[in-house]
Amino acid sequence: MTDNNNILQYESRIWATADLLRGCGIKESEWPSYMMPFFALVMIESRLIRMLDELTAEIGEAELADLDAEDRMTLIQDRGQGYNKFIFERNLTLKDICKNDKSFDNDFEAYLKGFDGETRDLLGVEATDGEKFLDIKGVIAKLKAKKVLLGYTKEWSGIDLKPFDNSAITTLEEHIKRRWADISAETAGEQYTPDDVIGLIAEIIASKIEDSDRLLKIYDCTCGGGNLLFGVEDRINAKVQRLTQTFGQDWNDALYALAKIESRFRLDSKIEHGNTLTDDKFYNDEFEVVIANPPYGVSWKGYEKAIKDDKTQRFQYVPSISDGQLLFMQHLISKLSEQGMGVVVHNGSTLFSGDAGSAESNIRKWMLDIDIVEAVIQLPTDEFFNTGIYTYLWVLNKRKSSDRLNKVMLINASEKFKPLKKNKGSKRKEIDETSRLEIVETLARFVDNDYARVFDKEFFYFNKQGIMLTNVDEQGRSFASHLKDGKTSLKLSPIALDNGVRSLTEFTITDYDAAKFDSLADLYEQDIKPFVDSLDYKDQPLVVTTDKAVYSFDSDRETIIKQSGSKREELGCGKIVVKSAFKKASKTQAERIEITVELTPDYQKDYEIIPFHRDEVANREAIAAFMAKYITKPFEYLENVVGVEINFNKVFYKPEKLRSVEEILGEIASLDQELQKLEKLIIDN
């Protein structure tokens, strides 16, 4: 096994190839699209040559040489890792091609066309329209136009990866892809998973896996270039004796191509291209391990119809169209085998976005209802390369031990890191090995400590209890007491309506001032309707006169007043509702504007957030006790919706220690003395 650390010396050499790109005016943000296909070339070439060396060692150099070209090529093809006729038949490499500038163009074209069909497709050797993957054809055209193709290819041909095995090259590839992610202007939604987070995920998974001869199938539904998928596999293989098989899918052409190329040099790996949410390439498969770092806050509007029409029953609820994280979460849960477990990276929105009854809350509730969430781990800020936000690991487990059933552990690992000596973009911290092992041990012990707590899952549930309040005046009276049974309002027959600024005395208006308005409808839209809509019986001295009484609202006493001659009566808290409507002409009536007034009780819909109890009777009693303690007005129960929210700040909040009054007064006195000295100094000068 080659030392992986030794290969990292090549990182700077690979990055130096970008000097030529800079020199010919190519923007830094475009470098990855130029570097990816050439990195793929040298990676493929090195592995093909290693493969040929291994084949030679197995069969023998003389025996292999005795085979004709067709039989030799068949042996190579049977290994399923691709081939290149130019390399194997002419024994020429990329470095050899670059030695002769006169034949370079023809040789380079023959070299690229010498690859097997799948490799040519992944590189984009013959790409026209449609999927171009690494689009080396387009890159070559641009480099030719700038007259630097030979020089650029020569830079890459000097990078010899043949001495290194697959694991070492994967390590290098992860470092290079991380730097590409750092400069390619990706949003915070498109995250490259750092090595230390991959290490933590792998440690969590490995801690739950035993040595066995049973196959372990590992799946990443947003695998990108494969760094998380293959990184977890390599770390698991280093810790556990288990045969592994990896499965991944991604929609990004170039990253899919890199992952696909990588997969061919692994023992058993399948990578597919496409949108996991609308075209699951592994629809018939289940997996023992699922992992993913899906996009954060990325809209799925472009394929909304396909999601809503999905027939797979993966999606219990459809979350907000602005963020698809919980779609991926539901998909992953649907892919877990009977004994499956997983670790999924999310930002904080999946913990608390959406009110009770929303799709987001319902998805969280569904996850806890089926008892698949074992833990949620808060990672430090500044962990990822292009965002400083908190991120979280959801640990899923379909085979919880009996002592963990219906329980969830929260681990606040936000302080479990060491600062980087040199920042990498927004990444300023890393979860070092000591911290990783401590976090895994905390999860394994599953008991409270100073940064972790275990809860019954219902701790995260809450009642959102709807109620209809009846507002009352200072005497505790409501206008509802003046209504006849079955009536919701008292309709008045007004003869005047006055708000202290304007008075209306016609409540069925049938004519208009033609000098001001074009029609009765115009009068309604321009004058009557705005006036009526502006009326506020609480903030204005609104007076409604009928032929029997005058009605108004006393804001100080919060009651409707009825004045009949000299008799003043308080009717209780209520509303004075004034409405207007334009009525078109009918067979029996001309067009008109009608103004109506009703007195109604003052009802107010409200919601109370109340802790949840697992037992239904206890839950009802808790709601009733809450109402008795905190609600003083008459009310009726409306719908009760149970929501779920996971709030790290609430659980791990540490109040800031307040300074004593004596300390503050002493500081003020000290500042006052300093100000007096400065003032004296100014006066003396």
N, C-alpha and C positions, 0 to 999 in steps of 0.2 A: 504494500500500500504506500503510495507516494504521500509525502507530507503536504497536507493541504495548505498550511501556512506558507510553504515555499512558493506555491503558485501565485500568491498574491503580489509577488514582485512584478508579475506580468500586467497587473492592473494599470500601473503608470505607463507601461509600454503601449498598451492598447489605447489608453487615453491620449497618448502622444500622437496617435494617428489623426486626431482632430486638429492638430496644429495646421495641417495642410488645408483642412476645411476652413479654418479661420482665415488663413492666408488668402483664400480666393473668395472671400466675402460671404460665406455661408453663415447664416445666423446660428447662434449657439442652440436656440430652441429647436433647430432643424437637424442638429448633429445626430440624434438617435436614428432618424430615418436613413442616414447615410452609413452609420456604423453597424446597425443591426444585421443587414445582409452579409457584410464582410466578416463580422464576428461569426456568423453562422457558417460561412465558408470555411474559415480556418478551424472551427470547432468540428465540422463534419469531416474535413480532410484528415485531421489528426485522429479522429476515432475510426475512420475507415482504414487508415494505415495500421492502427493498433489491432483492428479486427483482422486484417490480413496477416499481421505478425502472429496473432493467436492461432489463426488457421494453419499457418505454416508450422507452428510448434506442435499442433495436434497431429497433422498429417505427415509432416516432414518436408523439408525444403526440396529434396530431390523428387519425392513423389508428387508434390504440387507442381513442380516444373515439368514433369512428364505429362501432365494433363494438357489437353488442347485448350485453347482459349475459351471455347464454349462451355466445356465441362468445369473449368476453373471458375467462370462467371456464374454458373449454376450453383456451385458450392457457396459462393459469396452471397448470391441472392437468397439462398435458403436460410441464411442467418437472419433475414428480415430487418437488416439495419441500413439498407440502401447500398448503392454502389456507384462507381464512377469509372466508365470504360477508359477514359483518357488516362486516369491514374493507373489503373490495373493493367491495361494492355500496353500503354506506351511508357509506363513507369516514370511519368513526369508529374511534378507537383506544381502548386501555384508559384512557389519560389523559382522553379525551373523555367516556367513560362515567362516570368518577369525579367529573365536574364537577356532575352533577345527582343529588343524594342521593335525590330522590323517585323517580326512574326507575331508580336504580342496580341494584336487585335484578333487575328484568326485563331491563334492558339487559345486565347481566353474564351472565345465564343465556343470552340470545340470542347474546352474543359467544362464549361457550364452545361452544354448540351449532352455531355457524357454522363451526367447524373441520371439516376433512375427517374421515372416519371413523377413519383410523389415528391421527391426532393426538388425537381425542377418547378413543380407547382408551388411548393412552400417558399422557395426562393423567389418566385415570380420571374423565372427565366424567360418564359414565353407569354407573359401576361399581356392581355389586351384590355378588354372591358371586364367588368365584374370583379371578382375576388383577385387581388394581386398579392396578398399576404406580405412578404418582405420586399416585393417590388424591386428586385435588383435590376431588372431591365430599365425601369425608370431612373434609378439612381445612376446607372452606367451612362445613360443618355445625358444626364445633367453634368456628370463629371467629364464626359467627352467634350461637351460644349465649353467647359472651362479649361479644357486641355490638361487635366490633371489625373486622368483615369489610370495611366500607367504608374505614375508616382504614388498615387493613393493605394493602388493594389500592391505595389512593391512594399509599402509600409506594413501592410497586413501580412504579406507573405513572409516577413521576417519574424513573425510571432509563431514559435514552434511549441505546440501544445502536446506533441506526441509523447513526451516522457510521462505525462500525467494521466491518471486513471479517471474514470467517469466521475467519481465523487469529487476529486480535486477540481476538475473542470467545472462541475456544477457550482462549487464554492466560488470560483472566479466569476462564473456567469451571474451569480446572484449579486456580487459586488458591482459588476458592470451595469446590470439592469437597474440596480438601485440608483446609480449616478444618472442613468438615462431618465429615470422617473423624476429625479431631482431637478432636471433642467428643461423637461419637455412641457412646461406650463400646464401640468395637470392640475385639476381642481382638487380640493380637499376630499371630494367624493371618490377619487381614484387613487387608492392607497397601495403603495408597495410595502409589503410587510417586512420589517427589519429582522435581521438575524436573531436578535435577542428575544423578540416576540415569538418568532418561529421556534426558538429553543424552549420557551416557556410552554407554548402549545404542545410541543412534542413531549416535554417532561410530564405534562398533565395526562396526556394520552398513554404514554408508556407506563405511568404509575398504575394504570387500570388494566393493563394487558399482561397476561401470563405467557410464559414459554409454552408453545404448542405446535403441533404439526398441522393445525388448521389454518387455512388461508385467511389472511387479514386484508380485506378490501377497503381502500382508503379513497375518499371522493372529495373533490373540490369543484363546486359548481361555478366558480368564477376564478379559474386557475391562473389567468394571465399568462405570464411566461413560465409558470410552474415553480417559482421559487418557494412558495409555501408548501405546495403539494409534495415536491421532491425533497425539500428540506426536512419536512416532518418524517417522510419515509426513511431518509438516511439516518436520522437521529433515533428513530424507533429501532431500525435494524442494528444500530450500535448498542442498544440497551437490552433488546428482547430477542430471543430466538424464535423467530416467526417468519414464515413466508409472507411477503406482502405483494399486493397488486394495486397499482394506482390508476385512478380514473379522473379525468378532468375535462372541463368544457369552458370555452371562452369565446366571446364575440369579437374581440379585437384581432384584426387580421395578423398583424406583425407579431403580437405576443403569442397568439395561438401557434403560429409557425415555429417560434422558438421552442415552445413547450412540446410541440409535436416532434420536432427534431430531437430534442432531449429524450423524449419518451422511447424513441427507437433504440437507444443505447442502454436502456434499462431492462431488467430481466422480464418484467411483465407490466406493461403500462399502455393505457389507451387514452388518447386525447382527441377530443372532437371539437369541431368549430360550429358556433351558432349561439343563438340567444337561449339560455337555459330556461327562462321563464315562459317562452312561447314555443320552443322546440327542444324539448329534453331528449338528448341523444341516448340517454340511459334509462328511458322510461320504464323498462322492465326489470331494472336492477335494484337491489338493496345493498347497503354497505354497513360494515361493522364500525367504520369511523368516517365521520363527515367533518370537514374543515372548510372555512371560507373567510375571506375578508372582502365582502361585497361592497359595491360603491355606496358612499354615504350621500344622502340628500339628492339623489339623481332622479329626475322625473322619468316616469314610464308612460307618459302621455302618448308617445309615438306608437305604442302597441297596446293601448288601452282596450280596444275591442277584443283582441286576442286573449288578454288576461280575463276579461269579464265573461268571455265565451268558453273559457277553459273547461274541458270535460274530465280532467284527470282527478278532480276532487282534492288537489293539493292545497288549494287556498280556501281555508275556512272563512276568512274575511278578507276584504280588499281594502288596504290602507290608503291613505292620502296619495293622490297621484304625483305629488311632488317628491316622494321618497319611497323607493322600492325595497329598502332593507328588510322589512318584515315579510315581503313576498319571498325573498330568498330564504328567510328563516323558515317559513312554512314549507317551502320546497324541500329544504334539507331535512326537516323532521319527517317528511313523507318518504324520504329515501333511507331512513334508518332501518336496519334489520331488527329482529326481535331483541337482540342483545346489544344493539348499537349505542354508540356514544359519539359526542362531537364537541368541538370548540369553534365558536363563531365570533369574529371581531365585529363590533358595531360602535358607532358613536352613541352619545347619551340619549338621542331622541327616541330610540326604541324602548328606553326605560320608562319614559314619562309622557311622551307626546300623546295628545288626544284625551278628551274628557271621558268620563264613564259613559258607556254606550257607543263610543266611537269604535271604528274598526281596530285602531291601534290598541286601545284598552281591551277590546274583546279578544284580540290575538294573544295578548299577555295573559288574560284570564284563561283562555283555552290552554295555553302552554302550562300554566300552573294546575289547571283542572286535571290534565292528563298526567301531571306530576313528572314532567320530563326535564325540568330545570333543576340541576343539582347546585349550581353556584353561579354567581356573577362576580367578576373580578374587575375592579377599577384599576387601570394602568396609570402610570405617571403622565403628566402633560409632556409636551415636547419629545414624544417618543417616535413620532413618524417624521418623514423627511420633508413634507410640505404642509404640515398643519401642527399647531400647538395644542389642539383640543384634547380633553380627556377621551380615552377610548376604553372599551369594556370587552371582556371575554365572557361570553355566555357558555357555560359548561352544561352540555345536554347529556342525559344518561337514561336509557330505557331499562337499565338493570341496576337500579339503586339497591343498596343493601337495606335490610329491614329497618335499621336504625335511622335511615335517611329518608324513608318514605314520607311524603307530604311535608318535607322540610327543604329550605333553601338557605344556603350560606352566602353571605355577602363578605367579600374580602376587599378591604381598602388598601390596595398595594400602591397607592399614589406616591408613597415615600420610599418604596423599595427600588432604589436605583443608585447608580453612581454617575456623576457628571462626566461627559465626554471631554477628553483633553482638547479636542478640536471639533467644533460643531459640524454637522453634515446637513446643510440646509436648515430646516426648522428642528432637526433632531439634535437635542442638546443633552439627552440622557439615555442611559441604557440600563436594562434590567440585568445586572450582572449575575454570574452563576450562583453566587451565594444567595442572592435574593430570590432567584428562580427556584432553587431547592427549598428555600424557606416557605415560599408561597405554596409549592406542591405539598410540602409536609403539613402545612396548615389545612389544606383541603383534605388531605388523607386523614388527619386527626378528627376533623369535623367537630371541633369544640370552640367555644368563644375564647378569644384572646384580645389584646389591646387594639388590634386592627381588623378583626374578623368576628362576625356574629352569625349564629344559626337561628333561624326563625321558622315557626310554623308557617306554611305558605300563606295561610289566611291573613297573616300580618300585613300583607301587601294589598289585600282586598279592602274596599270601602263601599259603604252605602251612599249613593247619591239619592236622597229621599226628596221627592217633589211634594210640595204642600201648596194649598191655596189658602192664603191668609185673608181674613176679613178685617180690614182696618176699621178701627173704632175711634170715637171722639174721646175727649178727656173724661167723660163720664162712663166710658165703656159701651157706648151705644153705636149701633150700625143702622143705616137706612133700611137694611133688610127686614127689620121688624115692622116696617110700614107697607110691605108688599103682601098682596093676597097670595094664597097658596098657588104654586105653579107659575107665578109671575116672576120675571127676572128684572123688570123695570117698571117705572111709572111714566107713562107718556103724558106730556103736558099739551095743552092747547094754547099756545102763547099768542098774545096780541102785541107784545113789544119785547125787544131784546136790546140791552144797553150795556156797553162795556166802559162807560165813562168818557169815551172819545167819539163813539158813533152809536146811533140808535137805528134799529130796523123795526119797522112796524108792519110791513107786509110779509107774510110768511108763505104766500103763494104768489110769486112775482110773474106777471104775464106780459109786461111791456118794458121798454128800455129807451134810453136817450139816444136817438139815432145820430146825434152830433158827436157823441163820445164812443159809441159802440156799434159795430157792424151788424150785430144780431143779438138775440137773447142769449144764445150760447156763448157769444163773446163776452157779454156782461157777466155771465156765470164764471167763465174761466179767468177773466181779467180782474174781477172785482169781488163778487159774492163769495166764491170758493176760497180765495186767499184770506178774506176777512174772517170767515167762519173757522177756517183751519188755524188761524192765529189766536183764537179765543182760548183763554186759560182761566178757568174758574177759580184756581187757587192763587194765581198771581195778579189777577185783574178784578176790579169790582164788578163782576158780571151779574146783571140783574135780569131775571126772566119774569115778565108780567103776564098773568092770565086774567080772565074776567073775575076770578074768585080770590086770587092771592098773588103775592110777589115772592119769588124764590131767589136766594143768593147763598153764597158760601162764606162762612166765618172761618178764615184761615187760622186765627189765633186759637179758636176752640175746636177746629177741625170738624165742623158740623154743618149740615145744610140748614138754612134758616127759612122758615115759612112765615110770612107776614100777612095776616088776614085782618085788615082794618088796624085796630090797636093791639090785636093779639099776636104775640111773637112766640113761635114754637121752634124748638130745636129738634130736628128729625134724625140726628145721628150722622156719623161719617158716611159720605157717599160721593158720587160724582154727578156733575151736571154735564150731560153729553149733548152737544149741539152738532147736527149733521146737515149737510146740504146736498142736493142732487138736481141735476138737470134732466127733465123729463121731455122726451120728444112727443110730438103731437100724435094722438090716437084718434079713432073714429068718434069717440065721445068727448075728448078733452083737447084743448089747444096745448101747444108747447108751453112749459112753465119751469120755474125754479121753485123747489120746495125746500123749506127749512123746518127741521124737526128738533124737538128738545125732549130728552128723557132724563129721569133721575134714576140712578142705579146704585147698588151697594158698591163700595170701594174694595174690590178684590185684588189681590196681588199674588202672582205666582212666584214661588221662591224654592230654593234647593238648599238642603242641609247635608253636609258631609259628615258621616257618622261611622265610627269604627265598625268593622264587620265581625260577626260571630258565625262559626261554622254551623252550629246547631240552629235550625230555623226558628224554633221557639225563643231561644236565647237572643237571636238577632232581632226578632220583633220586640222583645222586651227591652232590649238596649235602645232601639229607636224610640219606643214610647217613653223611656226614662229620659232620653235626651230632650225630647219635645217638652216633657213636663218641667224640665229644669231650665230650658233656654227660650222656649216660645211662650209668650204671654198673651198673644192675641188669639181669638178663635181661628181655627183652621180645619181644613179637611185634607186627608192624605190623597196624594196623587200617585203617579208611578214611582216605583223604587228601582233604580238601576245599580247593579254592582259593578264597580270599576276596579282596575288593578294598576298600581303605579309602584315603581321601585325607586326609592329616593335615597341616594347615598348621603346627600347633605343632611337629611333629617336623621339618619341613623348614626352618622359619624361626626355630627356637628360638635365642635368644641368651642364654647363661648369664650370670647376674648376676656382675659382677666382684667377687670377694671382697676384703675389706680385709686388709691385712697384719697379722700378729700384733703387730708393733711399734705400729701405729696403734691397735689395739684396747686393748693394754696401756696406752698413753698416755692414752686416753680414760677407762679405768678409774681410773688414778692421779688424773686431773683430777677425776673425780666423787668419789673418796675424799677429796680435799682439801676439796672443797665441803662434803661431809658433816661433816668434822671442824670446819670453821668454824661450821656451823649448830649442831653439838652444843655447841661452846664458848659460842656466843651464848646458847643455852638455859640452860646451867649458870650463866653469869655473871648472867643475869637472875633 
